[in-house]
Amino acid sequence: MSKKGLVYAFVGEGKGKTSAALGVMMRMLLCGEKVAWISWYKTADWPISERAAVDFFPNLEMHWGGKGFYIKGAREARVNEGKVYDTTTPDIHSLAAKDCVRLAREKIASGEYKLIVFG
């Protein structure tokens, strides 16, 4: 028997994509469902508020596999005045993203999660 599911795609420039994904995540968590959050561009060292969600929900796993946003020509790593700058080379960005895709596939194959957020 095949399993059916939904795919939400929040795309576009500017703000709102993470907030929309957090809303879907929150609904699942409050229903007691298990959720995995896999970020393929945000890094574990960024001071972002959504990282604190794991302190409140034991049914949430958050993985921060990214190396930052890729900005062509900007190789300096820093967070300054709310602006995030590129942290590494395109090759390292690519390897980090591929590792996150591998992790997402593992989480999907496990069948343990009601929701997997990948972004």
Backbone as a printed PyTorch tensor [residue, N CA C, xyz], in Angstrom:
tensor([[[ 0.8410, -1.1690,  0.0000],
         [ 0.0000,  0.0000,  0.0000],
         [ 0.8960,  1.2450,  0.0000]],

        [[ 0.6000,  2.1850, -0.8620],
         [ 1.4000,  3.4090, -0.9010],
         [ 0.8430,  4.4250,  0.0890]],

        [[ 1.7450,  5.2150,  0.6280],
         [ 1.3490,  6.2730,  1.5520],
         [ 1.1290,  7.5510,  0.7670]],

        [[ 0.1360,  8.3030,  1.1720],
         [-0.1320,  9.5810,  0.5320],
         [ 0.2800, 10.6960,  1.4770]],

        [[ 0.6960, 11.7870,  0.9050],
         [ 1.0820, 12.9300,  1.7140],
         [ 0.9070, 14.2030,  0.9250]],

        [[ 1.2410, 15.2760,  1.5700],
         [ 1.1710, 16.5940,  0.9420],
         [ 2.5590, 17.1880,  0.8620]],

        [[ 2.7740, 18.0170, -0.1330],
         [ 4.0120, 18.7660, -0.2630],
         [ 3.6330, 20.2390, -0.2990]],

        [[ 4.1780, 20.9960,  0.6270],
         [ 4.0110, 22.4490,  0.6220],
         [ 5.2990, 23.0340,  0.0610]],

        [[ 5.2100, 23.9840, -0.8270],
         [ 6.3930, 24.6670, -1.3510],
         [ 6.2130, 26.1620, -1.1130]],

        [[ 7.0060, 26.6980, -0.2200],
         [ 6.9920, 28.1350,  0.0540],
         [ 8.2010, 28.7240, -0.6590]],

        [[ 7.9710, 29.4900, -1.6970],
         [ 9.0500, 30.0040, -2.5360],
         [ 8.9200, 31.5130, -2.7220]],

        [[ 9.9830, 32.1020, -3.2210],
         [ 9.9430, 33.5160, -3.5520],
         [11.0360, 34.2960, -2.8600]],

        [[11.1840, 35.5120, -3.2860],
         [12.1950, 36.3920, -2.7040],
         [11.6050, 37.0970, -1.4950]],

        [[12.4500, 37.4850, -0.5980],
         [11.9910, 38.2430,  0.5590],
         [11.5340, 37.3610,  1.7070]],

        [[10.7910, 37.9640,  2.5880],
         [10.4190, 37.3100,  3.8440],
         [ 9.1200, 36.5170,  3.7250]],

        [[ 8.9320, 35.5960,  4.6910],
         [ 7.6750, 34.8800,  4.8080],
         [ 7.7490, 33.3760,  4.6640]],

        [[ 8.7630, 32.8640,  3.9850],
         [ 8.8450, 31.4250,  3.7460],
         [ 9.0810, 30.6390,  5.0360]],

        [[10.0190, 31.0750,  5.8400],
         [10.2870, 30.3910,  7.1100],
         [ 9.0860, 30.5170,  8.0390]],

        [[ 8.4790, 31.6790,  8.0820],
         [ 7.3090, 31.8740,  8.9490],
         [ 6.1660, 30.9510,  8.5550]],

        [[ 5.9510, 30.7780,  7.2680],
         [ 4.8970, 29.8680,  6.8070],
         [ 5.2180, 28.4350,  7.2100]],

        [[ 6.4600, 28.0220,  7.0340],
         [ 6.8630, 26.6590,  7.4190],
         [ 6.7480, 26.4650,  8.9220]],

        [[ 7.0920, 27.4830,  9.6900],
         [ 6.9580, 27.3890, 11.1480],
         [ 5.5040, 27.2190, 11.5590]],

        [[ 4.5920, 27.8380, 10.8540],
         [ 3.1750, 27.6910, 11.1570],
         [ 2.6960, 26.2660, 10.9440]],

        [[ 3.0930, 25.6620,  9.8340],
         [ 2.7380, 24.2640,  9.5670],
         [ 3.3740, 23.3600, 10.6150]],

        [[ 4.6320, 23.6280, 10.9350],
         [ 5.3380, 22.8450, 11.9500],
         [ 4.6300, 22.9290, 13.2980]],

        [[ 4.2420, 24.1220, 13.6860],
         [ 3.5900, 24.3230, 14.9760],
         [ 2.2970, 23.5330, 15.0780]],

        [[ 1.5110, 23.5300, 14.0110],
         [ 0.2600, 22.7580, 14.0320],
         [ 0.5310, 21.2770, 14.2720]],

        [[ 1.5240, 20.7290, 13.6190],
         [ 1.8520, 19.3100, 13.7940],
         [ 2.3510, 19.0330, 15.2150]],

        [[ 3.2180, 19.8970, 15.7090],
         [ 3.7610, 19.7040, 17.0580],
         [ 2.6640, 19.7610, 18.1070]],

        [[ 1.7570, 20.7020, 17.9680],
         [ 0.6780, 20.8410, 18.9450],
         [-0.3240, 19.6890, 18.8750]],

        [[-0.3170, 18.9720, 17.7650],
         [-1.1320, 17.7520, 17.6520],
         [-0.3860, 16.5390, 18.2020]],

        [[ 0.8460, 16.7540, 18.6750],
         [ 1.6370, 15.6740, 19.2370],
         [ 2.3940, 14.8470, 18.2160]],

        [[ 2.4470, 15.3200, 16.9800],
         [ 3.1270, 14.5730, 15.9180],
         [ 4.6350, 14.8480, 15.9230]],

        [[ 5.3960, 13.9020, 15.3920],
         [ 6.8510, 14.0310, 15.3210],
         [ 7.2360, 14.8120, 14.0620]],

        [[ 8.1390, 15.7870, 14.2420],
         [ 8.5390, 16.6780, 13.1570],
         [10.0670, 16.7550, 13.0890]],

        [[10.5850, 16.7490, 11.8660],
         [12.0130, 16.9990, 11.6250],
         [12.1370, 18.2720, 10.8010]],

        [[13.0240, 19.1410, 11.2190],
         [13.3060, 20.4000, 10.5230],
         [14.7470, 20.3060, 10.0400]],

        [[14.9550, 20.4000,  8.7350],
         [16.3000, 20.2880,  8.1610],
         [16.5750, 21.5460,  7.3600]],

        [[17.5320, 22.3200,  7.8110],
         [17.8860, 23.5500,  7.1250],
         [19.1540, 23.3380,  6.3100]],

        [[19.0440, 23.5190,  5.0100],
         [20.1930, 23.2860,  4.1390],
         [20.9560, 24.5660,  3.8120]],

        [[20.5070, 25.7080,  4.3270],
         [21.2920, 26.9290,  4.1200],
         [21.5810, 27.6730,  5.4090]],

        [[20.7030, 27.5750,  6.4260],
         [20.9660, 28.2600,  7.6890],
         [21.9500, 27.4350,  8.5180]],

        [[22.8230, 28.1370,  9.2180],
         [23.8480, 27.4610, 10.0070],
         [23.4610, 27.4090, 11.4830]],

        [[24.0810, 26.4990, 12.1930],
         [23.7840, 26.3000, 13.6170],
         [24.2160, 27.4960, 14.4700]],

        [[25.1300, 28.3030, 13.9770],
         [25.6420, 29.4060, 14.7920],
         [24.9040, 30.7310, 14.5800]],

        [[23.9210, 30.7620, 13.7010],
         [23.1460, 31.9850, 13.5190],
         [22.2230, 32.1910, 14.7060]],

        [[22.1050, 33.3950, 15.2140],
         [21.2310, 33.6650, 16.3680],
         [19.7710, 33.8580, 15.9280]],

        [[19.1410, 32.7690, 15.4830],
         [17.7670, 32.8590, 14.9970],
         [16.8090, 32.2360, 16.0140]],

        [[15.6630, 32.8590, 16.1620],
         [14.7420, 32.4880, 17.2320],
         [14.1610, 31.0960, 17.0840]],

        [[13.9490, 30.6060, 15.8600],
         [13.3160, 29.3040, 15.7010],
         [14.1310, 28.1470, 16.2850]],

        [[15.4150, 28.3620, 16.5010],
         [16.2590, 27.3110, 17.0980],
         [15.7760, 26.9220, 18.4910]],

        [[15.1090, 27.8320, 19.2070],
         [14.6520, 27.5640, 20.5680],
         [13.4520, 26.6300, 20.6220]],

        [[12.8150, 26.3390, 19.4990],
         [11.6150, 25.4940, 19.4990],
         [11.8790, 24.1170, 20.1020]],

        [[13.0850, 23.5980, 19.9190],
         [13.3900, 22.2580, 20.4570],
         [13.3570, 22.2420, 21.9850]],

        [[13.5030, 23.3960, 22.6200],
         [13.4400, 23.4660, 24.0840],
         [12.0110, 23.2770, 24.5990]],

        [[11.0310, 23.4420, 23.7340],
         [ 9.6270, 23.3730, 24.1320],
         [ 8.9010, 22.1320, 23.6140]],

        [[ 9.4600, 21.4870, 22.5950],
         [ 8.7800, 20.3490, 21.9730],
         [ 9.7090, 19.1410, 21.8850]],

        [[ 9.4750, 18.1230, 22.7150],
         [10.3080, 16.9270, 22.6510],
         [10.0880, 16.1270, 21.3630]],

        [[ 9.0110, 16.4010, 20.6390],
         [ 8.7110, 15.7040, 19.3940],
         [ 9.2790, 16.4170, 18.1610]],

        [[10.2160, 17.3400, 18.3950],
         [10.8340, 18.1070, 17.3110],
         [12.3340, 17.8540, 17.2650]],

        [[12.8270, 17.5800, 16.0690],
         [14.2760, 17.5280, 15.8060],
         [14.5940, 18.6510, 14.8350]],

        [[15.6700, 19.3910, 15.1170],
         [16.0970, 20.4460, 14.1910],
         [17.5520, 20.1960, 13.8170]],

        [[17.8080, 20.2170, 12.5150],
         [19.1490, 19.9760, 11.9790],
         [19.5590, 21.1920, 11.1600]],

        [[20.7330, 21.7080, 11.4440],
         [21.2260, 22.9250, 10.7910],
         [22.4680, 22.5650,  9.9870]],

        [[22.2890, 22.1520,  8.7570],
         [23.4000, 21.6630,  7.9530],
         [23.9830, 22.6650,  6.9930]],

        [[23.4110, 23.8410,  6.9280],
         [23.8550, 24.8140,  5.9390],
         [25.1620, 25.5060,  6.2870]],

        [[25.6420, 26.2220,  5.3180],
         [26.8720, 27.0010,  5.4730],
         [26.6110, 28.4790,  5.2030]],

        [[25.3500, 28.8680,  5.2060],
         [24.9910, 30.2610,  4.9640],
         [24.4850, 30.4580,  3.5550]],

        [[24.0790, 31.6750,  3.2680],
         [23.6050, 32.0140,  1.9370],
         [24.8010, 32.1540,  1.0100]],

        [[24.6530, 31.7210, -0.2180],
         [25.7130, 31.9340, -1.1920],
         [25.4910, 33.2690, -1.8810]],

        [[26.4400, 34.1360, -1.7320],
         [26.3880, 35.4420, -2.3710],
         [27.6420, 35.5560, -3.2240]],

        [[27.4640, 35.5110, -4.5170],
         [28.5960, 35.5260, -5.4330],
         [29.5070, 36.7140, -5.1480]],

        [[30.7710, 36.4260, -4.9480],
         [31.7440, 37.4730, -4.6950],
         [31.9350, 37.8320, -3.2320]],

        [[31.0620, 37.3600, -2.3580],
         [31.1750, 37.6780, -0.9250],
         [31.6530, 36.4470, -0.1860]],

        [[32.9060, 36.3870,  0.1810],
         [33.4670, 35.2000,  0.7970],
         [33.6970, 35.3560,  2.2900]],

        [[33.4920, 36.5310,  2.8190],
         [33.7560, 36.7720,  4.2310],
         [32.5960, 36.2730,  5.0780]],

        [[32.9150, 35.5200,  6.1230],
         [31.8670, 34.9900,  7.0080],
         [31.6660, 35.9190,  8.1880]],

        [[30.4260, 36.4410,  8.3330],
         [30.1380, 37.2610,  9.4930],
         [28.6410, 37.5190,  9.5980]],

        [[28.2030, 37.7700, 10.7660],
         [26.8370, 38.2290, 11.0020],
         [27.0010, 39.5920, 11.6590]],

        [[26.4780, 40.6310, 11.0000],
         [26.7110, 41.9820, 11.4710],
         [25.4530, 42.8240, 11.2400]],

        [[24.9560, 43.4100, 12.3080],
         [23.8130, 44.3100, 12.2110],
         [22.6280, 43.6630, 11.5000]],

        [[22.3960, 42.3660, 11.7820],
         [21.2640, 41.6760, 11.1960],
         [21.4460, 41.2450,  9.7550]],

        [[22.6090, 41.4930,  9.1820],
         [22.8690, 41.0830,  7.8100],
         [23.7130, 39.8130,  7.8140]],

        [[23.3310, 38.8560,  6.9900],
         [24.0600, 37.5970,  6.9160],
         [24.8680, 37.5860,  5.6300]],

        [[26.1260, 37.2500,  5.7550],
         [27.0150, 37.2340,  4.6100],
         [27.4160, 35.8070,  4.2780]],

        [[27.9300, 35.6100,  3.0840],
         [28.3720, 34.2950,  2.6430],
         [29.4540, 33.7660,  3.5690]],

        [[29.4720, 32.4430,  3.7280],
         [30.4070, 31.8520,  4.6730],
         [31.4660, 30.9620,  4.0470]],

        [[31.3400, 30.5990,  2.7760],
         [32.2930, 29.6390,  2.2290],
         [32.2400, 29.5960,  0.7070]],

        [[32.8410, 28.5770,  0.1220],
         [32.9200, 28.4380, -1.3330],
         [31.6740, 27.7510, -1.8900]],

        [[31.4110, 27.9080, -3.1850],
         [30.2750, 27.2000, -3.7960],
         [30.3620, 25.6830, -3.6310]],

        [[31.5560, 25.1090, -3.7130],
         [31.7060, 23.6570, -3.5610],
         [31.2990, 23.1880, -2.1650]],

        [[31.6650, 23.9300, -1.1540],
         [31.3040, 23.5510,  0.2160],
         [29.8010, 23.7380,  0.4410]],

        [[29.2280, 24.7840, -0.1370],
         [27.7770, 24.9630, -0.0770],
         [27.0770, 23.7470, -0.6970]],

        [[27.5720, 23.3090, -1.8410],
         [26.9750, 22.1720, -2.5420],
         [27.0640, 20.8930, -1.7160]],

        [[28.2100, 20.6300, -1.1190],
         [28.3760, 19.4340, -0.2800],
         [27.4460, 19.4780,  0.9260]],

        [[27.3190, 20.6300,  1.5440],
         [26.4340, 20.7620,  2.7070],
         [24.9870, 20.5090,  2.3070]],

        [[24.5570, 21.0570,  1.1750],
         [23.1840, 20.8520,  0.7040],
         [22.9400, 19.3800,  0.3890]],

        [[23.8930, 18.7220, -0.2350],
         [23.7480, 17.2940, -0.5590],
         [23.6470, 16.4570,  0.7120]],

        [[24.3890, 16.8180,  1.7330],
         [24.3090, 16.1010,  2.9970],
         [22.9260, 16.2670,  3.6220]],

        [[22.3530, 17.4580,  3.5110],
         [21.0010, 17.6900,  4.0360],
         [19.9560, 16.9120,  3.2460]],

        [[20.1370, 16.7960,  1.9370],
         [19.2210, 15.9900,  1.1210],
         [19.3000, 14.5310,  1.5610]],

        [[20.5070, 14.0360,  1.8090],
         [20.6800, 12.6630,  2.2950],
         [19.9410, 12.4690,  3.6080]],

        [[20.0900, 13.4100,  4.5260],
         [19.4180, 13.3310,  5.8220],
         [17.8950, 13.3530,  5.6520]],

        [[17.3900, 14.2120,  4.7790],
         [15.9440, 14.2800,  4.5300],
         [15.4320, 12.9440,  3.9920]],

        [[16.1840, 12.3320,  3.0930],
         [15.7820, 11.0240,  2.5590],
         [15.7350,  9.9710,  3.6640]],

        [[16.7030, 10.0080,  4.5600],
         [16.7100,  9.0680,  5.6830],
         [15.4760,  9.2590,  6.5660]],

        [[15.1600, 10.5130,  6.8590],
         [14.0040, 10.8110,  7.7100],
         [12.7080, 10.3610,  7.0340]],

        [[12.5820, 10.6020,  5.7390],
         [11.3940, 10.1760,  4.9990],
         [11.2870,  8.6550,  5.0240]],

        [[12.4010,  7.9680,  4.7300],
         [12.4000,  6.5030,  4.6750],
         [12.0740,  5.8720,  6.0240]],

        [[12.3920,  6.5570,  7.1090],
         [12.1470,  5.9950,  8.4360],
         [10.6600,  5.8530,  8.7380]],

        [[ 9.8400,  6.7040,  8.1350],
         [ 8.4120,  6.6660,  8.3790],
         [ 8.0010,  7.1660,  9.7590]],

        [[ 8.9290,  7.7330, 10.5110],
         [ 8.6600,  8.1800, 11.8840],
         [ 8.0040,  9.5530, 11.9800]],

        [[ 8.1030, 10.3380, 10.9340],
         [ 7.7430, 11.7520, 11.0300],
         [ 6.4510, 12.0600, 10.2980]],

        [[ 5.6070, 12.8510, 10.9340],
         [ 4.3770, 13.3160, 10.2890],
         [ 4.6900, 14.4820,  9.3530]],

        [[ 5.7620, 15.2240,  9.6810],
         [ 6.1640, 16.3710,  8.8690],
         [ 7.6760, 16.4790,  8.8480]],

        [[ 8.1990, 16.7360,  7.6650],
         [ 9.6290, 17.0360,  7.4910],
         [ 9.7090, 18.3630,  6.7710]],

        [[10.2810, 19.3460,  7.4320],
         [10.4670, 20.6650,  6.8310],
         [11.8830, 20.6920,  6.2830]],

        [[11.9970, 21.0480,  5.0180],
         [13.3060, 21.0740,  4.3570],
         [13.4660, 22.4380,  3.7070]],

        [[14.3840, 23.2140,  4.2530],
         [14.5390, 24.5480,  3.6850],
         [15.7920, 25.2400,  4.1460]]])
